[in-house]
Amino acid sequence: MSDVAEKLLECVDQLPETTAQEVLDFAEFLLQREAVREDRELSWAQQPSMTDWDNADDDAWNHAPAV
């Protein structure tokens, strides 16, 4: 366990249960926000390559039936 995690655990252990729950809720929010940020960054990274696939020559594929 990292030093930060150990210090956090020590602090949370001293808090009342309801306040510790708030810390947990906030930590889970931060994890969710990080996951959304990673998804957004992956999407942005893909955008330049999408211009290669979105062109008049490939327009016929826009109406192809799904398999």
Secondary structure, DSSP 4 states (H G I P E B T S, - for coil): --HHHHHHHHHHHTS-HHHHHHHHHHHHHHHHHHHHHHHHHHHHHHHHHHHHHSSGGGGGGGGPPP-
